[in-house]
Amino acid sequence: MKALRRLWEQLVEPGPSVTDPEERRHARLLLSLLVPLIPIGIVMSAVAPSMAAGDPNPFLQPGSYVGFIASALLVAMYHVGRTRYHAVASAAVVAIVTVAGWAAFLALRHDPNSGFILSFLGLGLLISGLVLPLAGTLILGLLDLAALLALPHVLPGMPTDFALVPSLFVGVTAILVTVSSAVRSADARQRRVAVTALRQQEERYRNLVESSPDGIVLVSAGRIVYANPAAAALFGAETPAKLLGLSPLQDLVVPEHVEIVQRRMESIEQDGARTAPLEIQVRRLDGKVLDVEVMGAPAMHEGKPADQTIVRDITARKEAEDARRQIEKLEEVNALKTQLLNMASHELNTPIAALRLQIHMLKLGGQEQDARKAKAITLLDRNVERLATLVKDVLDVARMQSGQLKLRREHIDLKPVIEEAAELYTQPYLEKGVNLDVRAPSTAALADPQRITQVLVNLLSNALKFTPAGGTVRVVLEEDVDMAEIRVSDSGKGLAPEQIARLFQPFSQVHDTHTETKGGTGLGLHISRGIIEQHGGRIWCESDGPGKGTTFAFTLPLTALVVHEEPIELA
């Protein structure tokens, strides 16, 4: 059965030259009528003349040759009908007329009335297969069968064997129209399924387009014929309908990009070519210019070529790219600034060293130099030291920013480091009348002693500047879990909270240096914070307010004390 079904499907399937789906459906229906009629026509062409003449040899009857020619015509018409849709109907008509004609010939040889009835009964059944649904054809076939059974009673004089041929024709015709109706019904079901699937696919595509975050417009004949909600929002329209009828080239694309967009639209509509993403600028309906990325693809609108374009707003991406370029430019400027600071610091060190040498030689000039020269030398010495300090601080800041501030960390005892720093300021403290109290027990830490001394000297210097005569500055070292904490407290001016917030910023001087005449570069605390943080500790400031003193504190990681160990140099 499966083999017969596959053979049937091959015989009634139109050729590939019939491409239109509706034409293929009609051709399949007509071929389903034509295929069974061919063998029936061939048989009747050979048998009818012999039975009419009473001679069993068909080749001795002239009418048989006419039947053979008609059969060959049936086969030729079938082959022509498979490849050319408009020839299928002609082939079906020829087949129907041929078979019905031979049936009428047989019947007329016996009885004119029976020939008329049988011929038109067969034609009626064939036509019903094209017009009636399957149920109607089955009912008509049952009536046909009842007529065949009643025919001997209506025409009792008809020989049984002679009536067999028209009866066979009518029965086969009934089966034929039933099969054709079934095929037609199956085709109708397939078409309904195909239409439903097509509608579902169109609905999915419509939902996808309508919900797309990118703008989608369809342009035909230079005008927008469709736009989704995202396109309306992108171009500043209240609804997509506001964009319909607009010309993208005249109304939306900025003049600088009209030419390239026009070439791309022509390429899409004429050559059916997809276009790569292109960044252009468009003008919204409110006049605002946007950076967008467009991609085009060929489409059809009312049977005419159209251009379906996806429009994506890339304003945010452009802004991010501009910000990135600005950051890169700032990084280049910062790197150049760091190089400049390094170069300037190194170049300034050379004349400073020469000045120091000359000042030293002047100091050794003897007692004969008068008081004015001595004062000038002292003033020159002081300013050279200030310049040297400034150069050193600037160089340290440049090294910190470039990540080149190196530490030579080693296992040390913090007590002698603190005492040495305090000793450096013993004389200045005595001259101003400020008490310096140091309480530092032996405490092991992993640190760079020179850099820790630099931090302590800076804190002691600041405390001395802002502590009046008779005041006290205390340096206390304590251990707290796994960290050593060093606190430098004074009884000086104190700080407000907003002043503390600016303390560790570069070039920050929270007191008025012009009225206080304390000087300084404003880099000391910034450098101190960098040194302590690079050690793995932290530095901070505490104060109860103006006039209540200030405390600077920092921490360093504790470690077991190990003597005679090589320093560890870290970047």
C-alpha positions in Angstrom: 0.0 0.0 0.0 2.8 2.4 0.9 4.5 1.7 -2.5 1.2 2.3 -4.3 0.7 5.5 -2.4 4.2 6.8 -3.2 3.6 5.9 -6.9 0.3 7.8 -6.9 1.9 10.9 -5.3 4.6 10.8 -7.9 2.1 10.5 -10.8 -0.1 13.3 -9.6 2.7 15.7 -8.6 3.2 18.5 -11.1 6.6 19.2 -12.5 9.0 21.8 -11.1 8.2 24.3 -13.8 4.8 24.9 -12.0 6.0 27.1 -9.2 2.9 29.0 -8.0 1.4 27.2 -4.9 -2.2 27.8 -6.1 -1.4 26.5 -9.6 0.3 23.5 -8.2 -2.8 22.7 -6.1 -5.1 22.9 -9.1 -2.7 20.9 -11.2 -2.5 18.2 -8.6 -6.3 17.9 -8.5 -6.7 17.7 -12.3 -3.8 15.1 -12.6 -5.6 13.0 -9.9 -8.5 12.8 -12.4 -6.3 12.3 -15.5 -4.1 9.5 -14.2 -6.8 6.9 -13.7 -8.6 7.9 -17.0 -5.6 7.0 -19.1 -5.6 3.2 -18.5 -9.4 3.2 -18.6 -9.3 5.0 -22.0 -6.7 2.6 -23.3 -8.7 -0.5 -22.3 -11.9 0.9 -23.7 -10.2 1.9 -26.9 -9.0 -1.6 -27.5 -12.1 -3.5 -26.2 -15.0 -1.4 -27.3 -14.7 -1.8 -31.1 -14.1 -5.6 -30.8 -17.2 -6.1 -28.5 -19.3 -3.9 -30.8 -18.4 -6.0 -33.8 -18.4 -9.3 -32.0 -14.8 -10.1 -33.1 -12.3 -10.7 -30.2 -9.3 -9.5 -32.3 -9.1 -5.7 -31.9 -6.4 -5.4 -34.6 -8.9 -6.4 -37.2 -11.3 -3.5 -36.3 -10.7 -0.1 -37.8 -12.2 1.5 -34.7 -9.5 0.1 -32.5 -6.8 2.1 -34.3 -8.8 5.2 -33.7 -8.8 4.2 -30.0 -5.0 3.6 -30.0 -4.5 7.1 -31.4 -6.8 8.6 -28.7 -4.8 6.7 -26.0 -1.5 8.0 -27.3 -3.1 11.5 -27.2 -4.1 10.9 -23.6 -0.5 9.9 -22.6 1.0 12.9 -24.5 -1.5 15.3 -22.9 -0.6 13.9 -19.4 3.1 14.6 -19.9 2.4 18.1 -21.3 0.0 18.8 -18.4 2.7 17.9 -15.7 5.0 20.6 -16.9 2.6 23.2 -18.1 -0.2 24.1 -15.8 -2.5 25.6 -18.5 -2.4 22.3 -20.5 -3.6 20.2 -17.5 -7.3 21.3 -17.9 -7.2 20.5 -21.7 -5.7 17.1 -21.0 -8.4 16.3 -18.4 -11.2 17.4 -20.9 -9.7 15.2 -23.6 -9.5 12.2 -21.2 -13.1 12.7 -20.1 -14.4 13.0 -23.6 -12.4 10.0 -24.8 -13.6 7.7 -22.1 -17.1 8.9 -22.1 -17.2 8.8 -25.9 -16.2 5.1 -26.0 -18.7 4.3 -23.3 -21.4 6.1 -25.4 -20.3 4.2 -28.5 -20.8 0.8 -26.7 -24.1 1.8 -25.3 -25.5 3.2 -28.5 -24.7 -0.1 -30.3 -27.1 -1.7 -27.9 -29.7 0.9 -26.9 -29.7 4.6 -27.5 -31.4 5.4 -24.3 -28.9 3.4 -22.1 -26.0 5.0 -24.0 -27.3 8.4 -23.2 -27.9 7.7 -19.6 -24.5 6.0 -18.9 -22.5 8.6 -20.8 -23.9 11.5 -18.9 -23.9 9.7 -15.6 -20.2 9.2 -16.0 -19.7 12.8 -17.0 -21.8 14.0 -14.0 -19.6 12.0 -11.6 -16.4 13.4 -13.0 -17.7 16.9 -12.8 -18.9 16.3 -9.2 -15.4 15.4 -8.2 -14.4 19.0 -9.1 -17.4 20.7 -7.5 -18.7 18.7 -4.6 -17.0 18.0 -1.3 -16.1 14.4 -0.4 -19.4 13.6 1.3 -21.4 14.8 -1.8 -19.3 12.7 -4.1 -19.7 9.6 -2.0 -23.5 10.1 -2.0 -23.5 10.5 -5.7 -21.4 7.3 -6.1 -23.9 5.4 -4.0 -26.7 6.6 -6.2 -24.6 5.5 -9.2 -24.2 2.1 -7.7 -27.9 1.8 -7.1 -28.6 2.8 -10.7 -26.2 0.1 -12.0 -28.0 -2.5 -9.8 -31.3 -1.4 -11.1 -30.2 -1.2 -14.8 -30.9 -4.9 -15.6 -34.5 -4.5 -14.4 -35.0 -1.2 -16.4 -33.4 -2.7 -19.5 -34.1 -6.5 -19.3 -33.1 -7.1 -22.9 -29.5 -5.9 -22.5 -27.0 -8.8 -22.6 -25.1 -9.2 -19.3 -21.6 -9.3 -20.8 -22.4 -6.3 -23.0 -23.6 -4.2 -20.1 -20.5 -5.1 -18.2 -18.3 -2.5 -20.0 -20.4 0.6 -19.3 -21.1 -0.6 -15.8 -17.4 -1.0 -15.2 -16.8 2.5 -16.6 -19.4 4.1 -14.3 -18.0 2.2 -11.2 -14.4 3.1 -11.9 -15.5 6.7 -12.5 -17.2 6.8 -9.2 -14.1 5.5 -7.5 -12.1 8.0 -9.5 -14.1 11.0 -8.4 -14.1 9.8 -4.8 -10.3 9.7 -4.9 -10.1 13.1 -6.5 -12.4 14.5 -3.9 -10.2 13.0 -1.2 -7.2 14.6 -2.8 -8.9 17.9 -3.0 -9.9 17.7 0.6 -6.4 16.8 1.6 -5.1 19.7 -0.4 -7.6 22.0 1.3 -6.5 20.8 4.7 -2.9 21.3 3.7 -3.6 24.8 2.5 -5.5 25.7 5.7 -2.5 24.4 7.7 -0.1 26.3 5.5 -2.2 29.5 5.8 -2.4 29.1 9.6 1.3 28.5 9.8 2.0 31.5 7.6 -0.3 33.7 9.8 1.5 32.5 12.9 4.8 33.2 11.4 3.7 36.7 10.3 2.4 37.3 13.8 5.7 36.2 15.4 7.6 38.4 13.0 5.2 41.3 13.7 5.6 40.9 17.5 9.4 40.7 17.1 9.5 43.8 15.0 7.1 45.7 17.2 9.0 44.8 20.4 12.5 45.4 19.0 14.6 47.9 20.9 16.1 49.0 17.6 14.2 51.2 15.2 13.0 49.4 12.1 11.6 51.3 9.0 10.5 50.0 5.6 11.2 52.4 2.7 9.5 52.0 -0.7 9.8 54.4 -3.6 11.8 56.8 -1.4 9.1 57.1 1.3 8.6 55.4 4.7 5.7 53.0 4.5 6.2 51.3 7.9 7.9 52.1 11.2 7.9 50.3 14.5 7.4 52.0 17.9 11.2 52.1 18.6 11.7 54.0 15.4 9.0 56.5 16.4 10.7 57.0 19.8 14.2 57.3 18.2 13.0 60.0 15.7 10.9 61.8 18.3 7.5 61.0 16.7 4.4 60.6 18.9 3.3 57.5 17.0 4.8 55.4 14.2 2.1 56.8 11.9 3.8 60.3 12.1 6.8 58.9 10.2 4.8 57.4 7.3 5.2 59.2 4.1 8.4 61.0 5.2 11.5 60.8 3.0 14.6 59.5 4.9 16.9 61.4 2.6 15.1 64.7 2.8 13.6 64.7 6.2 15.8 62.6 8.5 19.4 62.1 7.3 21.7 65.0 7.8 23.0 66.6 4.5 26.6 65.3 5.0 25.4 61.7 4.8 22.6 61.9 2.2 24.8 60.7 -0.8 26.2 57.6 0.9 22.7 56.6 2.2 21.2 57.1 -1.2 23.8 54.8 -2.8 23.1 52.1 -0.2 19.4 52.3 -0.7 19.8 51.9 -4.5 22.1 48.9 -3.9 19.5 47.3 -1.7 16.5 47.9 -4.0 18.1 47.2 -7.3 20.7 44.5 -6.5 19.0 42.9 -3.5 22.2 43.3 -1.5 22.5 43.5 2.3 24.6 46.3 3.6 27.1 46.3 6.4 26.6 48.5 9.5 27.2 52.2 8.8 27.5 55.0 11.3 25.7 58.2 10.3 23.9 61.1 11.8 20.1 61.7 11.6 17.9 64.6 12.6 14.9 64.0 14.9 11.6 65.7 14.2 12.5 68.1 17.0 15.7 69.1 15.3 18.1 67.2 17.6 21.0 65.4 15.8 21.7 61.8 16.8 24.5 59.3 16.1 23.0 56.1 14.7 24.1 52.9 13.1 22.1 51.6 10.1 21.9 48.2 8.5 19.8 47.6 5.4 18.3 44.5 3.8 16.1 43.9 0.7 12.3 43.5 1.2 9.0 43.7 -0.8 6.1 46.1 -0.4 3.0 45.6 -2.5 5.0 43.7 -5.1 7.7 46.3 -5.4 11.3 46.2 -4.1 11.7 48.0 -0.7 14.5 48.7 1.8 14.1 47.4 5.3 16.5 49.3 7.6 17.5 48.8 11.2 18.4 52.0 13.0 20.3 51.8 16.3 20.9 54.8 18.6 24.7 54.8 19.4 24.8 58.1 21.2 25.7 56.5 24.5 28.4 54.5 22.8 29.8 57.6 21.1 29.9 59.4 24.4 31.7 56.5 26.1 34.2 56.4 23.3 34.8 60.2 23.6 35.2 59.8 27.4 37.7 57.0 26.9 39.7 59.1 24.4 39.6 62.0 27.0 40.9 59.6 29.7 43.6 58.3 27.4 44.6 61.9 26.6 44.6 62.8 30.3 46.7 59.8 31.1 49.2 60.9 28.4 49.3 64.4 29.9 49.7 62.9 33.4 52.6 60.7 32.2 54.2 63.7 30.5 53.8 65.7 33.7 55.4 63.0 35.8 58.3 62.8 33.3 58.6 66.6 33.5 58.6 66.6 37.3 61.3 63.9 37.4 63.4 65.7 34.9 63.0 69.1 36.6 63.7 67.6 40.0 66.9 65.9 38.9 68.0 69.0 36.9 67.4 71.3 39.9 69.4 69.1 42.2 72.6 69.9 40.3 72.6 73.7 40.9 71.5 73.2 44.5 74.5 71.0 45.2 76.8 73.7 43.6 75.1 76.4 45.8 75.6 74.3 48.9 79.3 73.9 48.1 79.7 77.6 47.6 77.9 78.5 50.8 80.1 76.0 52.7 83.2 77.7 51.2 81.9 81.1 52.2 81.3 79.9 55.8 85.0 78.8 56.0 86.2 82.2 54.8 87.2 83.2 58.3 86.2 85.6 61.1 87.0 88.7 59.1 83.7 88.7 57.2 81.4 91.4 58.5 77.9 90.9 60.0 76.1 91.8 56.7 77.9 89.1 54.8 77.3 86.6 57.6 73.5 87.4 57.6 73.4 87.1 53.8 75.2 83.8 53.9 72.7 82.6 56.6 69.7 83.7 54.5 71.1 82.1 51.4 71.8 78.9 53.3 68.2 78.8 54.6 66.6 79.4 51.1 68.8 76.8 49.5 67.7 74.3 52.1 64.0 75.2 51.4 64.6 74.8 47.7 66.3 71.5 48.3 63.3 70.4 50.4 60.8 71.5 47.7 62.7 69.6 45.0 62.9 66.5 47.2 59.2 66.6 47.9 58.3 67.2 44.3 60.5 64.3 43.3 58.8 62.0 45.9 55.3 63.0 44.6 56.4 62.3 41.0 57.7 58.9 42.1 54.5 58.1 44.0 52.3 58.9 41.0 54.4 56.8 38.6 54.6 53.9 41.1 58.4 54.3 41.3 58.7 55.2 45.0 60.8 52.4 46.3 61.1 51.0 49.9 64.0 49.2 51.4 62.0 47.3 54.0 63.8 45.4 56.7 63.2 44.0 60.2 63.9 47.0 62.5 63.3 48.2 66.1 61.1 51.3 65.9 62.4 52.8 69.2 65.8 54.0 67.9 64.1 55.3 64.7 61.7 57.4 66.7 64.5 58.6 69.1 66.7 59.6 66.1 63.9 61.7 64.5 63.2 63.4 67.8 66.9 64.2 68.3 67.0 66.0 65.0 64.4 68.4 66.4 65.7 68.8 69.9 67.4 72.1 69.3 64.5 73.8 67.4 62.1 72.7 70.2 64.4 74.2 72.8 64.7 77.4 70.9 60.9 77.8 70.7 60.3 76.7 74.3 58.1 73.7 73.3 58.4 70.5 75.4 59.1 67.2 73.4 58.1 64.0 75.2 59.0 60.7 73.6 57.7 57.3 74.9 58.8 54.5 72.7 59.4 51.0 73.9 61.3 48.5 71.8 59.0 47.3 69.0 59.8 45.1 66.0 58.4 46.1 62.6 59.1 45.4 58.9 59.7 48.9 57.5 62.1 51.2 55.6 63.8 53.2 58.5 64.7 56.2 56.3 61.1 56.6 55.0 59.7 56.2 58.5 62.1 58.9 59.7 60.9 61.1 56.9 57.3 60.7 58.1 58.2 61.4 61.7 60.3 64.5 60.8 57.3 65.8 58.8 54.9 65.3 61.7 57.3 66.7 64.3 57.9 69.8 62.1 54.1 70.4 61.7 53.6 70.0 65.4 56.4 72.5 66.2 54.9 75.1 63.7 51.5 75.2 65.3 52.3 74.7 69.0 52.9 77.9 70.9 55.7 78.4 73.4 55.1 76.5 76.6 53.2 73.8 74.8 53.9 70.1 74.7 54.4 67.6 71.8 54.2 63.9 72.7 55.4 60.9 70.6 53.9 57.6 71.8 54.6 54.1 70.4 52.2 51.3 71.3 51.4 47.8 70.0 47.8 47.0 68.9 47.2 43.3 67.9 49.4 42.8 64.8 50.1 46.5 64.2 52.4 49.1 65.8 50.7 52.5 66.3 52.7 55.7 66.5 50.9 58.9 67.7 52.3 62.5 67.5 50.1 64.8 69.7 50.4 68.5 70.2 48.6 71.1 72.3 48.5 73.6 69.5 45.8 75.3 67.4 43.7 72.2 66.6 41.7 71.6 63.4 38.0 71.8 62.4 36.5 68.7 60.7 36.5 70.3 57.2 40.2 71.1 57.6 41.0 67.5 58.5 39.2 66.4 55.3 41.7 68.3 53.2 44.9 67.5 55.1 46.4 64.7 53.0 45.6 66.3 49.6 48.7 67.5 47.7 49.5 71.2 48.1 46.9 71.5 50.9 47.6 74.0 53.7 44.7 74.3 56.0 46.1 77.2 58.0 46.7 80.7 56.5 50.4 80.6 55.8 50.5 84.3 55.0 49.3 85.3 58.5 51.0 82.4 60.3 54.3 82.8 58.3 54.9 79.1 58.7 55.8 78.3 55.1 55.9 74.8 53.7 55.1 73.1 50.4 51.9 71.4 51.3 53.2 68.1 50.1 54.6 66.6 53.4 51.4 64.9 54.6 50.5 63.7 51.1 53.9 62.1 50.8 53.6 60.6 54.3 50.3 59.0 53.5 51.8 57.4 50.3 54.8 56.0 52.4 52.6 54.6 55.1 50.1 53.0 52.8 52.9 51.4 50.7 54.1 49.8 54.0 50.6 48.3 54.5 49.5 50.7 57.2 47.3 53.8 57.4 47.7 57.3 58.6 45.0 59.7 60.0 44.4 62.9 62.0 42.3 63.5 65.1 41.3 66.8 66.7 38.6 68.0 69.1 38.4 71.3 67.3 40.2 74.6 67.1 42.4 75.4 70.1 42.2 71.8 71.4 45.4 70.4 69.8 45.9 67.8 67.1 47.0 64.2 66.9 48.5 62.5 63.9 48.8 58.7 64.0 49.9 55.9 61.7 50.3 52.2 61.9 53.0 49.7 60.7 52.8 45.9 60.6 54.6 44.1 63.5 57.1 41.4 62.9 59.7 39.4 64.8 62.9 41.2 65.3 65.7 39.8 63.1 69.2 41.3 63.1 71.7 41.5 60.3 69.1 40.8 57.6 69.5 42.1 54.0 67.1 44.9 53.2 64.1 44.0 51.0 63.7 46.5 48.1 60.1 47.0 46.9 58.8 49.1 44.2 
